[in-house]
């Protein structure tokens, strides 16, 4: 019986140091490095080869292409003394993947010989770059078409939303394999044509686990959760992917109890299963259940990944809890992982710990647009507008293009700092420079900025010229708030009528409007606003405060009597804090403490 060394996984690295190597062995190890995604080692070994042949050179061209190193692939391709159809096809594929379709076609036309793979690669390249007519023209010219070529063209139609054309081609196929059927069924489900998907599924001569799982997940995503369960129960053999699909379907619909029942009876869970269940609890605000299941997972010696930690992180309510997850992430080597790091930036900010949010951002090895946007929003939400704008400038220097959410944070930052002109230029750049359509939040930001600066009439012009469907409570509320601060009663009256007309105004908006009328002695308007509140059953939301003690959040409403330690709290307030507040010049504070 062969004995496997503990160092077997390191075989290719040990081989790199071996002095005597033949070309066949070197080629095998280079191929292994490439399959493991280790382009640097493959390249290093390739460069040290005393002799090369077309096979190993084509292998390296393919490796460069798959790593996105198109220029390196082209340099090696140009150096090759002999090129086979594999090398040519790899380069065509590389150019197509990079969106350089014209260069791909030029190379395709130069090929001395083509096989069905070459033709299929070019067809798929056209389709994936949105050039369906070119793809179909080339497909029709193919000297021979196998089932892969037919399916590639069908998939091209599907990826461009042309389900009807995909079905026409599917019906013309001389031979179909399981993949072809599954692609077409998935296309119907993706375009919400559930009836057609079910009919096609029933026509299938035979099915595999992918076919069944496609139906289960597709039906669930279209809201047919009951039908999805029927298909799941009918599966002759349920693989792990099918179980995971059904559990995810339940959690997406908020049916966490049903998901947990499946989780508990599942023959064998994998990490995806645990993540799906924990994430389901987290998304449905079942904090205790998520934490409990995460604890069970750790006790079962299952190693969480960044997805697990991100899900459990979203359930944290305090900086201490976030810090514990952060510590675990550091211990198992995930603290610099981008998606988890982004979640840490956001959650630290939400907990009020801006310093830790900034540190989590700085420790990210690879920052994406979401990373930059998250820290900009964090600074803006905490009133640190100057820092937010400095980070925005750094982001632009790094070559990132801001999206709609980034601009929400930047406009908020300008508002906090009072940079009116800069804010106006940024608002104009949303569409003028970056080609984005301004959202309601952007209009709210610029109205808030102008209103804080006392430019109420200019803010009103923005509201009057913005799309009517975007004139929501947020933007009108920002304008109303500016009217109150700057005593613009006539503008306030007009805005107030619009707000009341929306029918979705909250208690804060009604109260603001009533107080504004009261400050100008317009008591009839005050009475009308309060009458409208009563008719619409709008309840004034009580103010509250929150304090964290021993990792537990305690919420206190105004004149709260419901907290289990209310008596002790009020005794301390009356005996210790009120006397000190009176000494500082406060008055009539006894009324804050109930008898």
Secondary structure, DSSP 4 states (H G I P E B T S, - for coil): -PPPPTTGGGHHHHHHT-S---HHHHHHHHHHHHHTT-HHHHHHHHHT-SS--HHHHHHHHHHHHHTT-HHHHHHHHHH-SS--HHHHHHHHHHHHHTT-HHHHHHHHHH-SS--HHHHHHHHHHHHHTT-HHHHHHHHHH-S---HHHHHHHHHHHHHTT-HHHHHHHHHH-SS--HHHHHHHHHHHHHTT-HHHHHHHHHH-SS--HHHHHHHHHHHHHTT-HHHHHHHHHH-SS--HHHHHHHHHHHHHTT-HHHHHHHHHH-S---HHHHHHHHHHHHHTT-HHHHHHHHHHHHHTTPPP-HHHHHHHHTT--SHHHHHHHHHHHHHTT-TT-HHHHHHHHHHHHHTT-HHHHHHHHHT-SS--HHHHHHHHHHHHHTT-HHHHHHHHHHHHHTTPPP-HHHHHHHHHHHHHHT-HHHHHHHHHHHHHTT-PPPPHHHHHHHHHHHHHTT-HHHHHHHHHHS-GGG--HHHHHHHHHHHHHTT-HHHHHHHHHHHHHHS---HHHHHHHHHHHHHTT-HHHHHHHHHHHHHTTPPPPPPEEEEEETTEEEEEETT---STTHHHHHHHIIIIIHHHHHHTT--S-GGGS--
